[in-house]
């Protein structure tokens, strides 16, 4: 077994999942478990925004781009924008892309942005979850040139790869493949960036399905609910690619974390059952609303029920990177070329539409984005890893 394996890793086989204690997630959220604190990292505010931002991506030259989802109370957002040095937002790329309205087609417009990301070539990748009322092409992955605003690539999925009810949540990529989580139905999707062909894997595996005994909760331990009172279910959500490109890490919102070999994931001859037997349990993480990974394989984890970001090392140790009452409700993390960890705080669990029948909005506005310098012992920004060899 590769020495980079986490010390708590164990094989998870289909049909033999070790269910965790009912109150384990709550216990983790309320306990330090020996985590080291006081690392001296200073939290700095990056932005104070009118619109909710759940993601930020930074170019090598320091340009900031934010994702502004059109969630309830934020319907008039421009969806994607450049955060200018004076704190104002400039819609990106501009024009009809940022001006979508309900009832309009969504093929060439931002409908419901879930995240943005920038990799080593400084292009901007955008995940648009679309609208169930529109053609499935409204749910799409877009790549833009940040210098010109030109659309470079659009990825859409047919009904076999993304069935009805599926929601693309996040993405990571290497030099040839893009990997996505489906938080709607649960599953991993990957796309060959050269051919444009996509595949769906692990759609029925327990590792991608939210566990009923670990419901999504806010910081008070209140279970998040839909308008009809049923619990909010978020299947496979955060995703990370190891620095060598050989492992894909993922988990449902409430955890725990698993990983699967990317070569096996892309092996079309490998059955779903055989692939499922290669899925490994990584760590009994708390509920996570965002993650990032550095070039040493340290995984940074934004806790959904604590105002902090913790780090899981390849040796299985946990460290607190930052804990501060200003970062309740953090989301998608991003590591810049300057070794700064960006932390947007959309406070998703405080939004009224996540709090059941008659839910009250508890969001503290304006919406904030923060950053913190990574400690010296941590790694640097993860480069886009080399293409893993096919099995």
C-alpha positions as CSV (number, residue, x, y, z in Angstrom):
1,X,0.0,0.0,0.0
2,X,1.2,3.5,-0.8
3,X,2.9,5.1,2.2
4,X,0.8,8.3,1.6
5,X,-2.2,6.3,2.8
6,X,-3.8,7.9,5.8
7,X,-3.2,5.9,9.0
8,X,-6.9,5.4,9.5
9,X,-7.5,4.1,6.0
10,X,-9.3,0.8,5.6
11,X,-11.0,-1.0,2.8
12,X,-14.6,-0.3,2.2
13,X,-16.4,-3.0,0.3
14,X,-19.8,-2.8,-1.2
15,X,-22.4,-4.1,1.2
16,X,-20.1,-4.1,4.2
17,X,-20.1,-0.5,5.3
18,X,-19.3,0.0,9.0
19,X,-22.1,2.4,10.1
20,X,-21.0,5.0,12.6
21,X,-22.6,6.0,15.8
22,X,-25.8,8.1,15.5
23,X,-24.3,11.0,17.5
24,X,-20.8,10.8,16.1
25,X,-21.1,13.8,13.8
26,X,-22.5,15.9,16.6
27,X,-19.8,14.8,19.0
28,X,-17.1,15.7,16.5
29,X,-18.6,19.1,16.0
30,X,-18.6,19.8,19.7
31,X,-15.2,18.3,20.6
32,X,-11.6,19.2,19.8
33,X,-10.2,15.7,19.8
34,X,-6.7,17.0,20.7
35,X,-6.5,19.3,17.8
36,X,-3.6,21.7,18.0
37,X,-4.5,25.4,18.2
38,X,-2.8,28.7,18.5
39,X,-0.8,28.5,15.2
40,X,-0.7,32.3,14.9
41,X,-2.3,32.6,11.5
42,X,-4.0,36.0,11.2
43,X,-7.5,36.0,9.5
44,X,-7.8,38.9,7.0
45,X,-11.0,40.1,5.3
46,X,-10.9,40.0,1.6
47,X,-14.4,41.3,0.7
48,X,-17.7,42.4,2.1
49,X,-20.5,41.7,-0.4
50,X,-24.1,42.4,-1.0
51,X,-24.6,39.1,-2.8
52,X,-23.9,35.7,-1.3
53,X,-20.6,34.3,-2.4
54,X,-19.9,30.6,-1.8
55,X,-16.7,30.4,-3.9
56,X,-13.6,32.5,-4.9
57,X,-10.8,31.7,-7.3
58,X,-7.6,33.7,-7.7
59,X,-5.3,33.9,-10.7
60,X,-1.5,33.8,-10.5
61,X,-1.4,37.6,-10.9
62,X,-3.9,38.1,-8.0
63,X,-7.2,38.7,-9.8
64,X,-10.1,37.5,-7.8
65,X,-13.3,35.9,-9.3
66,X,-16.3,35.0,-7.2
67,X,-19.2,32.7,-7.6
68,X,-22.5,34.3,-6.6
69,X,-25.3,31.6,-6.7
70,X,-28.9,32.7,-7.5
71,X,-30.3,31.2,-4.2
72,X,-33.4,32.6,-2.6
73,X,-32.9,36.3,-1.6
74,X,-30.1,36.5,-4.1
75,X,-32.0,36.1,-7.3
76,X,-30.7,39.3,-9.0
77,X,-27.0,38.5,-8.5
78,X,-24.7,38.7,-11.6
79,X,-23.7,35.0,-10.8
80,X,-20.0,35.4,-11.7
81,X,-18.0,38.5,-11.2
82,X,-14.4,39.8,-10.8
83,X,-13.8,41.3,-7.4
84,X,-11.9,44.5,-8.1
85,X,-9.3,46.0,-5.8
86,X,-11.7,48.7,-4.6
87,X,-14.2,46.0,-3.4
88,X,-16.7,46.4,-6.2
89,X,-17.9,43.6,-8.5
90,X,-17.6,43.6,-12.2
91,X,-19.8,41.0,-13.9
92,X,-17.8,38.4,-15.8
93,X,-17.6,37.9,-18.7
94,X,-20.4,40.4,-19.1
95,X,-23.5,40.8,-21.4
96,X,-26.1,38.1,-21.6
97,X,-24.1,35.6,-19.6
98,X,-24.8,37.6,-16.4
99,X,-28.4,38.7,-17.2
100,X,-30.4,35.5,-17.1
101,X,-34.0,35.7,-15.9
102,X,-36.5,33.0,-15.1
103,X,-38.3,31.8,-18.3
104,X,-35.3,32.4,-20.5
105,X,-33.2,29.7,-22.1
106,X,-30.1,28.9,-20.1
107,X,-27.8,27.3,-22.7
108,X,-25.5,30.4,-22.9
109,X,-26.2,32.1,-19.6
110,X,-25.5,31.6,-15.9
111,X,-28.5,30.1,-14.3
112,X,-27.5,28.7,-10.9
113,X,-23.8,28.9,-10.3
114,X,-22.5,26.5,-7.6
115,X,-18.8,27.1,-7.7
116,X,-15.9,28.6,-9.6
117,X,-12.3,27.4,-9.8
118,X,-9.0,28.5,-11.3
119,X,-6.2,26.0,-12.1
120,X,-2.6,26.6,-13.3
121,X,-3.5,28.1,-16.7
122,X,-5.4,30.9,-15.1
123,X,-8.6,30.1,-16.9
124,X,-11.9,30.2,-15.0
125,X,-14.0,27.1,-14.6
126,X,-17.7,27.6,-13.7
127,X,-20.1,24.9,-12.5
128,X,-23.7,25.9,-13.4
129,X,-26.4,23.6,-11.9
130,X,-29.1,25.1,-14.2
131,X,-32.8,24.9,-13.6
132,X,-34.9,21.7,-13.5
133,X,-37.5,23.5,-15.7
134,X,-35.0,24.1,-18.5
135,X,-33.4,21.7,-20.9
136,X,-30.6,19.7,-19.3
137,X,-28.0,21.8,-21.3
138,X,-28.7,24.5,-18.8
139,X,-26.6,22.4,-16.3
140,X,-23.1,22.8,-17.7
141,X,-19.4,23.2,-17.0
142,X,-17.8,26.3,-18.6
143,X,-14.2,27.3,-19.1
144,X,-13.4,31.0,-19.8
145,X,-10.3,32.9,-20.7
146,X,-9.9,35.4,-17.8
147,X,-8.1,37.9,-19.9
148,X,-10.6,38.1,-22.8
149,X,-13.8,36.6,-21.3
150,X,-13.9,34.2,-24.3
151,X,-15.7,30.9,-23.7
152,X,-13.1,28.1,-24.2
153,X,-15.1,25.0,-23.4
154,X,-18.6,23.9,-22.5
155,X,-19.3,20.4,-21.0
156,X,-22.8,19.1,-20.8
157,X,-24.1,15.6,-19.9
158,X,-26.7,13.3,-21.3
159,X,-29.3,11.5,-19.3
160,X,-27.1,8.4,-18.8
161,X,-24.3,10.4,-17.2
162,X,-26.5,12.9,-15.3
163,X,-30.0,11.4,-14.8
164,X,-32.9,13.6,-13.7
165,X,-32.4,14.8,-10.1
166,X,-28.6,14.9,-10.5
167,X,-26.7,18.1,-9.5
168,X,-23.1,18.7,-10.4
169,X,-21.5,20.1,-7.3
170,X,-17.8,20.6,-7.7
171,X,-14.9,19.8,-9.9
172,X,-11.2,19.0,-9.9
173,X,-9.0,18.3,-12.9
174,X,-5.6,17.1,-14.1
175,X,-4.1,17.8,-17.6
176,X,-6.5,15.5,-19.4
177,X,-9.5,14.6,-17.2
178,X,-12.1,16.6,-15.2
179,X,-13.8,15.0,-12.2
180,X,-17.1,16.0,-10.7
181,X,-19.3,15.0,-7.8
182,X,-23.1,14.7,-8.2
183,X,-24.7,15.9,-4.9
184,X,-28.2,15.3,-6.1
185,X,-28.3,11.6,-6.7
186,X,-24.8,10.7,-5.5
187,X,-22.0,9.6,-7.8
188,X,-18.7,10.5,-9.5
189,X,-18.6,11.8,-13.1
190,X,-15.4,12.2,-15.1
191,X,-14.8,13.7,-18.5
192,X,-12.1,13.2,-21.1
193,X,-11.2,16.8,-21.9
194,X,-9.9,15.9,-25.3
195,X,-12.8,13.9,-26.6
196,X,-15.5,15.5,-24.5
197,X,-16.9,12.1,-23.5
198,X,-18.1,11.6,-20.0
199,X,-18.8,8.6,-17.7
200,X,-20.8,8.1,-14.5
201,X,-19.3,5.8,-11.8
202,X,-20.2,4.7,-8.2
203,X,-23.8,5.9,-8.6
204,X,-25.1,3.1,-6.3
205,X,-22.1,2.9,-3.9
206,X,-22.8,3.7,-0.2
207,X,-19.8,6.1,-0.1
208,X,-21.6,8.7,-2.3
209,X,-24.9,8.5,-0.4
210,X,-25.8,10.7,2.6
211,X,-26.3,8.6,5.7
212,X,-29.7,9.2,7.5
213,X,-28.0,8.8,10.9
214,X,-25.8,11.8,10.0
215,X,-28.2,14.5,8.8
216,X,-27.0,18.0,7.6
217,X,-27.3,20.4,10.6
218,X,-26.5,24.0,11.4
219,X,-24.1,25.2,14.2
220,X,-26.8,24.7,16.8
221,X,-27.4,21.0,15.9
222,X,-30.7,21.8,14.2
223,X,-31.4,19.5,11.2
224,X,-31.6,21.4,7.9
225,X,-35.0,20.9,6.2
226,X,-36.9,21.6,3.0
227,X,-40.1,23.6,2.9
228,X,-42.1,20.4,3.4
229,X,-40.2,19.5,6.6
230,X,-38.2,16.6,5.1
231,X,-34.5,16.7,5.8
232,X,-32.1,18.2,3.3
233,X,-30.0,15.5,1.7
234,X,-26.6,16.4,0.2
235,X,-24.9,13.4,-1.4
236,X,-21.3,13.3,-2.7
237,X,-20.1,16.9,-2.3
238,X,-16.5,18.0,-1.6
239,X,-13.9,16.5,-3.9
240,X,-10.1,16.6,-4.1
241,X,-7.4,15.1,-6.3
242,X,-4.1,13.9,-4.8
243,X,-0.9,15.7,-5.9
244,X,0.2,12.7,-8.0
245,X,-3.3,12.4,-9.6
246,X,-3.7,8.8,-8.4
247,X,-6.4,9.3,-5.8
248,X,-9.8,11.0,-5.8
249,X,-11.0,12.0,-2.4
250,X,-14.7,12.8,-1.8
251,X,-17.5,12.7,0.8
252,X,-21.1,13.6,1.4
253,X,-21.7,16.8,3.2
254,X,-21.9,15.1,6.6
255,X,-19.0,12.7,6.0
256,X,-17.1,10.5,6.3
257,X,-14.4,10.9,3.7
258,X,-13.4,8.2,1.1
259,X,-11.1,7.9,-1.8
260,X,-10.9,5.8,-5.0
261,X,-8.0,5.2,-7.4
262,X,-8.5,7.4,-10.5
263,X,-7.0,4.8,-12.8
264,X,-9.7,2.3,-11.6
265,X,-12.4,5.0,-11.8
266,X,-11.5,5.5,-15.5
267,X,-11.2,1.8,-16.3
268,X,-14.3,1.1,-18.5
269,X,-13.7,-2.7,-18.2
270,X,-14.0,-2.6,-14.4
271,X,-17.5,-3.3,-13.2
272,X,-19.3,-1.1,-10.7
273,X,-19.0,-3.9,-8.1
274,X,-15.3,-4.3,-8.7
275,X,-14.7,-0.6,-8.6
276,X,-16.7,-0.3,-5.3
277,X,-14.4,-2.8,-3.7
278,X,-11.5,-0.4,-4.4
279,X,-13.1,2.5,-2.5
280,X,-11.2,3.2,0.7
281,X,-12.4,4.8,3.9
282,X,-10.1,7.7,4.7
283,X,-11.3,9.5,7.9
284,X,-14.4,10.0,10.0
285,X,-14.6,13.7,9.2
286,X,-17.2,16.1,10.5
287,X,-19.7,17.7,8.2
288,X,-17.6,19.7,5.6
289,X,-18.8,22.5,3.5
290,X,-15.6,23.0,1.5
291,X,-12.1,21.5,1.0
292,X,-8.7,22.2,-0.6
293,X,-5.5,20.2,-0.9
294,X,-1.9,21.3,-1.1
295,X,1.1,19.8,-2.9
296,X,2.1,17.8,0.2
297,X,-1.3,16.1,0.3
298,X,-2.6,18.0,3.3
299,X,-6.4,18.3,3.0
300,X,-8.0,21.5,4.3
301,X,-11.5,21.1,5.6
302,X,-14.1,23.9,6.3
303,X,-16.4,22.6,9.0
304,X,-20.1,23.2,8.6
305,X,-20.8,23.2,12.3
306,X,-17.8,25.1,13.6
307,X,-16.2,28.4,12.7
308,X,-12.9,26.9,11.7
309,X,-10.8,25.2,9.1
310,X,-8.8,22.1,10.0
311,X,-6.1,20.2,8.2
312,X,-5.8,16.4,7.8
313,X,-2.2,15.4,7.1
314,X,-1.2,12.3,5.1
315,X,-0.2,10.8,8.5
316,X,-3.7,11.1,9.8
317,X,-3.1,14.0,12.2
318,X,-5.6,16.9,12.5
319,X,-4.5,20.5,13.0
320,X,-6.5,23.7,13.3
321,X,-5.5,26.2,10.6
322,X,-7.8,28.9,11.8
323,X,-10.8,29.2,14.2
324,X,-12.6,32.5,14.5
325,X,-16.2,33.5,15.1
326,X,-16.1,35.5,11.9
327,X,-16.1,32.3,9.7
328,X,-19.3,30.6,10.6
329,X,-20.8,28.9,7.6
330,X,-17.6,28.7,5.4
331,X,-17.7,27.1,2.0
332,X,-15.4,26.3,-1.0
333,X,-11.8,26.8,0.0
334,X,-9.1,28.0,-2.4
335,X,-5.3,28.1,-2.1
336,X,-3.6,30.9,-4.0
337,X,-0.1,31.0,-5.5
338,X,0.8,33.2,-2.5
339,X,0.0,30.3,-0.1
340,X,-3.0,32.0,1.2
341,X,-6.2,30.0,2.0
342,X,-9.3,31.9,0.9
343,X,-12.5,31.2,2.9
344,X,-15.9,32.5,1.6
345,X,-18.7,32.5,4.2
346,X,-22.1,32.2,2.6
347,X,-23.7,30.9,5.9
348,X,-25.8,28.5,3.8
349,X,-27.3,26.7,6.8
350,X,-28.7,30.1,8.1
351,X,-30.7,30.7,4.9
352,X,-34.5,30.5,5.5
353,X,-35.1,28.0,2.7
354,X,-32.8,25.5,4.4
355,X,-34.7,25.8,7.7
356,X,-37.9,24.0,7.0
357,X,-41.5,25.2,7.1
358,X,-41.7,28.9,8.1
359,X,-37.9,28.9,8.4
360,X,-36.4,32.3,9.5
361,X,-33.4,33.9,7.8
362,X,-30.5,34.1,10.3
363,X,-27.8,35.3,7.9
364,X,-25.6,38.1,9.1
365,X,-25.1,40.5,6.2
366,X,-23.1,41.6,4.3
367,X,-21.5,38.4,3.1
368,X,-17.8,38.1,3.9
369,X,-14.7,36.4,2.4
370,X,-11.6,36.0,4.4
371,X,-8.1,34.6,3.9
372,X,-5.3,33.3,6.1
373,X,-1.6,32.6,5.4
374,X,-0.8,28.9,5.4
375,X,1.7,27.9,8.2
376,X,5.3,27.3,7.2
377,X,5.0,23.5,7.8
378,X,2.1,23.2,5.3
379,X,2.6,22.7,1.6
380,X,2.2,25.1,-1.3
381,X,-0.6,25.4,-3.8
382,X,-1.2,22.1,-5.6
383,X,-0.2,22.2,-9.3
384,X,-2.5,20.4,-11.8
385,X,-1.0,16.9,-11.5
386,X,0.2,14.8,-14.4
387,X,-2.2,12.5,-16.1
388,X,-2.5,9.2,-14.3
389,X,-1.6,6.2,-16.3
390,X,-4.6,4.2,-17.5
391,X,-5.1,0.8,-16.0
